[in-house]
Amino acid sequence: MRISPDILAAARNDLSALVAIPSVSARDEGMEACADEVERLLAETGFSTGQHKGDVGPFVVGETGDGPFTLVIYNHYDVQPEDPIALWTDPPFVLTERSGRLYGRGSADDKGEFISRIAGWNLFRQAHPGPLPFKLIWIVEGEEEIGSPSLTRFLDSRFPDTKADLCWWEFGEVDKSGRPIILMGFKGILAVELECRTARADLHSSLGAIFDNPLWRLAAAIASLRDASGRILIDGFYDGVVAPDARSRALAATPPFPLESLQAETGGQRLLDGVDAETFYEHLNFEPCLNVNGFHGGYDGEGAKTVLPCTGMAKLDFRLAPGQHPVHIAALLRRHLDAKGFDDVEMKILDAEVLGVRSDPSHPAVDLGAALLEKWFGRPAVIQPSSAASGLAHPFVHKFGATLFGAGLTHHGAMLHSPDENILISHFENMIGFSAEFFAALCESAVTREAAADA
Ligand SMILES: [Zn+2]
């Protein structure tokens, strides 16, 4: 399919209009106006649409088509706050072109992703105006940037029995060398705060001869949780972990980029024991990990102050594999601390909402998508079994039973959540073309499947 200048101009106009609405969910600003605009875009291209109340931003749903195959597309129209405004080259809520890029808050995350798909949908419908032989449910959320507080509840009430084949995730990435990535999974997350109090008030440090110190207690408690290879030493921690399937393992066995490039980029130097150039990518994809995010207490000002602090605090996060429920892991952590004699270390759960997921990359839509991405981006697609990071995809994967499919236009220098967020115009165009042909290919495979089922 050819992308005419008209199609591209219309898509840019739609993106401009959407970026101009500062739909900052953290400030509950512009949410209704943006939801209305999203609904209008869906309605005018043939979707039956509706809005549903969320905690902050309404959910917009568009539905069309019918058939044995169901595609769910998930996007979000809310954006991160634009602060710090002084660091933007141009005003954040004005879509601005500079040297082949479009700048603006939400230009990538996630309004650019959404508009490229809508433009692709329009292009596809021009060529295929008849009845759609598969079911398409488009869900556009307004609370993604504040952690999707009502997404699970909304999906349960609006789609109690819906099953889907594929969930086209809200974003996808193009790597530094221009290769499109298909993301098949996310890790889960558990974030906790540990606190230890050993006295009513800070004491003279000479009393360290008889009283224990909360920072020592916390250091010892945390040290008991992990070994130098990153292996987590909590009893039962790995029990539920779902092992990667053969194709995911094969995909992760050949890293798409060398360890050295990641080291050069991040300045990261000290590898965990057992992690090397051959295994690092498998670790990123499959291994749970435990991070100490912060460790606070006592005196950390200039010069010496001898003190025996009365309290200490640490924050930890676990990135979890599919099969590890964060609430269960929190219970195991509590049991571990008690069993090791750290029952005076208090634990507060900060986040236990996001479960890890990993879909089977042998789903036929994945190879279909990979071939079309290669066609439009001119580079072979990289199929990545799982992000090393977390995303709230489990309602789609577990409840709908959908295969996760993350493909999009977010490039290496997109500056997500930062000043000067941007997309490449060439990627925008590629994603419009890809989307149109992906819809067409799903259409054909749905027709083929129906014919096969009838025969
Ligand atoms: Zn974001």
Boltz pocket constraint, residues with backbone or C-beta under 6 A from the ligand:
constraints:
  - pocket:
      binder: B
      contacts: [[A, 80], [A, 109], [A, 145], [A, 416], [A, 417]]
      max_distance: 6.0
